[in-house]
Structure formats: C-alpha cells, structure tokens
Amino acid sequence: MTKLSRRLSALPSYPMGEIPSIKRRLVQQGVDVIDVGAGDADFPPPEAAIDALARAAADPAMSRYPFQLGLPAFREAAAAYMQRRFGVACDPFAELHPLLGSKEGIAHLAMAVLDRGDVAIVPDPGYPVYHGGTVLAQGEPHLYPITPRSDFLVELDAVPADVLKRTRLVYLNYPNNPTAAIAPRDYLERTVAFCRRHDIVIAYDNPYCEITFDGYVAPSIFEIPGARDVAVEFHSLSKSFCMTGWRLGWAVGRSELVTALSRVKSYVDTGAFLAVQAAGAAVLHDAAAHLAPYVAQFKERRDAMLPALRAQGFEPETPRATMYIWVPLPEGLPSAAFQRRALEEAGVVVMPGSGFGAGGEGFFRVALTVATPRLVEGAARLGKVLAAV
Ligand SMILES: Cc1ncc(COP(=O)(O)O)c(C=O)c1O
C-alpha cells in the first residue's frame, strides 16, 4: 500500500464529502430531495457578472495566465469597495490579493504563518478549513468551543497560558458559519488588542458581511483601531453575489502578510481566470445595488422558515446575519443520526452540527438556499423526523 503523509491522515473527514453522492442516489430513486445543506443559494448571479464574463471571455488577452497580479481592475474594484463599504483604505497592489475563492486563501495563510508545532486557535464548531488548513501547514489546531452561553465568541484570555505561548494564528468568523452569531464591536476591540499584545495573526473570515438583517451592518476588522498590525481579512463573491462556482475572493491586510500569502500561492496556483476577475470587478462597482434583492430574499426566507421550524417543535434563535439557521436538537439526539434520518426518511439534506467539529454536537444547520415553499415543506418533513426519534 502507498504510504501517505501523516498530515493527510490527521485531516478530519470533510463534512460535505458524501452528501452529493447520497443525494444523487436518492434523486435517481425518485425522491424529491430538499437540499438545505451547503451554503450555496439557488439565486442566479447578477446579470452584470454574466455579461462582463461573456465579454471578457471573448478577449484573447483574458485567456493568458493571470499570475498573482491578476486583473488590476479587480484589485482596484475590491479596494474601492473596501473604502466605500467600510471606510477602509488599502493599496490594491500591496495590501490586497485576489483569491480563487476565499477558501484557498484561508488554507494557504496557515502555510505562510505557521511553523511545525505552532498553534492556531480554531473555533469549534467552525468552517472546516481552519482546522484542515492548520493541519496541512503542520501547525497544531487548538479547538476552542464556541457555545450559546458565550454568544459563540472566541475569548482568547480563556486559552491556557502554555497554549497561548505557542499561538501564532486565530481564525475568527463573524457573521459566523455555522452558528450565525455576530460579534459586538467591543469584542472585536478587545480581541485585536489581545492579538497585538501576544503577536497573534487574526485570519478574519468575512464572507457573510453583506447578508445581514434587521438593521445590523457587519463591520470589517479593519474598522477596529490597531487591526492593521495583526489581521488579514478574507472576502468572497460566493455568498454575497451568489457566485459560489465562479471561485473569486480576495485577501486584504498589511503588505507583509499579504505578500507572504502571495508567495505561498505563487507555488500553488496561477490566479483566477482573468475573465472571472473582470466579472468580479463589474459586480463590485455596483455592489450595493446587486446585494439588496438577495438580502431581501434571504430575509423573507428566514422569516418564513423560523416559524415553520418552531411550529414543528424546534427552538432556533433568530439570526441577524448569514444564510443559516442553527437549530438545537433535543438532549441526547446525535446530530449525525438526525441528519441521516432526515436524508433517508424525509429527503431533506441538512448539515449535522458535528460536521463542523465536536463542539457543534446538539445542533443542525439549515441553509436558506431554496425557495420559501420548499423551506416550509422541509421544516414539516424535519418535524416528522423529530417526532419519530
Ligand atoms: C465561513 C466561510 N468562510 C469561507 C468560505 C469559502 O467561500 P469561498 O471559497 O466560496 O469564497 C465559506 C464557504 O462556505 C464559509 O462558510
């Protein structure tokens, strides 16, 4: 048998891994599957993106290697968006870097920052790439349980001193996947101050900053004084503009950190398709106008799904951001078992809390990714599963 690397065997299994093939089998058997698993909404991308992509794809210059520079117009559009939306000024060439979706940037940053044995603080539950990226970089993940009791916040002063001494990186993600939690400004202020004191890099993962409701406006970490010294922020076109498959995002931060990330990437990829970057630039120029209808529809879905779930005996909190509802399960009911029964007996794909780490046990996640009537039907089917367990 081929000997594979130790870091490969240290990787937890990826939670979305088996779902597409199980779903395919059920669909082939004629099951009417309602998929509220992945954070991948059914809305079409903005027409401006499609038009710009079509135009750019016809230009032979766009078929050349992007390299790490990418399309200058994309860098400029992303920097202009940072300024307009958050009041954050950044140099589009020194302090901002295009990504093939934010996922790879998040994973690759660990390789730029961690040496073997350095610790990264990983929220548990959390987006699996924080854990996996740390392991692939031969760092040591320190899983920090985020719980409703502490509003799902990572409190760094609760990390044991011997772990803290070796900590080089912390992943923070607010608005949060999977819990939909948001971070108050005073929390961000004390966390930035702590990381400056302890020389810890913050990977601030911010793909849901535009999907917010009820008057809440999510900040950039760079609105917090001092954050520039320690943070790299990740943005994505995937969630805000319903462009998950286009694979486009960016990292922004102090030039030294962004350049370090770029150096890793220069050995791994050669940049996102320039025509996709042209489409990204077109969308970012007019971001607010494209976002408004998506956010309104996510809100409508949220406001229909919450009462539908509650009518079935579930007790979710009302999320003020993201496309997710984080739903507690009755005591003692394992989330993986509930997910399996939901899929096999009710044809509903949900994400088990345990798929985001052991700290997610006791919950499942619903994504508002299908039309309202399908969500409501999904809630009714989930209610039957709950009643049967
Ligand atoms: C918290 C979080 N960060 C990053 C990503 C990655 O998004 P993308 O690589 O599509 O930009 C996701 C996608 O699910 C996510 O939930």
The ligand as a Tripos MOL2 file, in Angstrom:
@<TRIPOS>MOLECULE
LIG
   16    16     1     0     0
SMALL
NO_CHARGES

@<TRIPOS>ATOM
      1 C1        -17.0570   30.8250    6.8770 C.3       1 LIG1
      2 C2        -16.6830   30.5650    5.4690 C.ar      1 LIG1
      3 N1        -15.5320   31.0440    5.0140 N.ar      1 LIG1
      4 C3        -15.1370   30.8500    3.7490 C.ar      1 LIG1
      5 C4        -15.9170   30.1420    2.8620 C.ar      1 LIG1
      6 C5        -15.3850   29.9020    1.4820 C.3       1 LIG1
      7 O1        -16.0580   30.5040    0.4830 O.3       1 LIG1
      8 P1        -15.4270   30.6430   -0.9680 P.3       1 LIG1
      9 O2        -14.2030   29.7850   -1.0380 O.co2     1 LIG1
     10 O3        -16.5020   30.1730   -1.8800 O.co2     1 LIG1
     11 O4        -15.0800   32.0900   -1.1180 O.co2     1 LIG1
     12 C6        -17.1330   29.6160    3.2940 C.ar      1 LIG1
     13 C7        -17.9590   28.7970    2.3940 C.2       1 LIG1
     14 O5        -18.8120   28.0560    2.7970 O.2       1 LIG1
     15 C8        -17.5290   29.8430    4.6330 C.ar      1 LIG1
     16 O6        -18.6880   29.3860    5.1110 O.3       1 LIG1
@<TRIPOS>BOND
     1     1     2 1
     2     2     3 ar
     3     2    15 ar
     4     3     4 ar
     5     4     5 ar
     6     5     6 1
     7     5    12 ar
     8     6     7 1
     9     7     8 1
    10     8     9 2
    11     8    10 1
    12     8    11 1
    13    12    13 1
    14    12    15 ar
    15    13    14 2
    16    15    16 1
@<TRIPOS>SUBSTRUCTURE
     1 LIG1         1 GROUP 0 **** ****
